[in-house]
Amino acid sequence: MKEFPIRTTVIGSYPFPGWLEFASQNLNKFGAADIEEMVDDAVVNAIHDQVAAGLDVITDGEQTRLDFNLSFYGFIKGILPNETEVRKFGPPAHDQRGKHDIIDTLTAPNGLGGVKEFQRLKRLAPSNVVLKSSVPGPYTLSGRLLPNKNYKDRFEITEALLPIVSKELEDIVAAGCTEITVDEPSMSCYAYKEDTKRFVDIFNRTVQSIRGKCRLSTHMCFGNFKGRPVGYRSIKPMLPSFLDLSVDEIHIEMANREFAEIELLAPFAEKMDVAVGVVDVKNYYVETAEDVKERIERCLKYVPAEKLSVAPDCGLSQTARWAARRKLANMVKGAHMVRKQL
């Protein structure tokens, strides 16, 4: 159970400052010490914006990652970038994202970088906020790896990644992290056509060793590459299987879907806490505090206040920083308005 009602939180990613976008494309012009200083500065920026907004829970904004999961491939041995580009031109979509060939056994002898990320966040963040680490789950992480004769399909790749992700979660908890989100948006995107019970089994085995050792959540959305979804955007296919996910809290995208299927939050709330996406990261309409207040009041018809958190629909990495700041600030203001009424 949460410490107080209507907790304000985020998923993981935050927009890069413009100078970091530029620097990341010109890393050959920097020394190792320059890069470490640059990363610290970027994380300080992300922390500042989240704390200034008044969030109860913050992350490092995933400022060290190329995106929420692709940068993890830099830590995995046995893969090489696939040079085949399916499509270069036209509106950006998921078929323009890079993939990797598997050339050997999948291992990550030095972990996936999450421990260093959390240690940096802990060093730089104020002491009056909850710190959260976010790690992609093995099914989502498998999505950019191409099957071969040793890993015949996505599920075999997932099984190879599962112990790697589990070890990473254990190491982050050992580093002192008390709150972790395991991102598995691919599961919610493909719930309409895959075995949802198999998804739940994969997820629960991934987190088994850290259950009870931290506040554990998962993020279920429908994709957000360049502001575009990829999956069939319905909660219904997730039920009833996803009610058996071994988590303290599930985060569900709602604002971008105009709160369709809001009544389906109720069965989740019977089994776990629910974090609802109440601001739309794919839309440049900046929700007012009154908008957020009204949306939270709608959620309270299906989720008790003590079990409800509010967040953006998804990570904010694909949203301009000026909009992310304003959306988060108004989200917090709206949540506080509802808290006062309770």
Secondary structure, 3 states (H helix, E strand, C coil): CCCCCCEECCCCECCCCHHHHHHHCCHHHCCHHHHHHHHHHHHHHHHHHHHHHCCCEECCECCCCCCCCHHHHHHCEEEEECCCCCCCCCCCCHHHCCCEEEEEEEECCCCCCHHHHHHHHHHHCCCCCEECEEEECHHHHHHHEECCCCCCCHHHHHHHHHHHHHHHHHHHHHCCCCEEEEECHHHHHCCCCCCHHHHHHHHHHHHHHHECCEEEEEEECCCCECCECCCCCCCHHHCCHHHHCCCCEEEECCHHHCCCCHHHHHHHHHHCEEEEEEECCCCCCCCCHHHHHHHHHHHCCCCCHHHEEEEECCCCCCCCHHHHHHHHHHHHHHHHHHHHHC
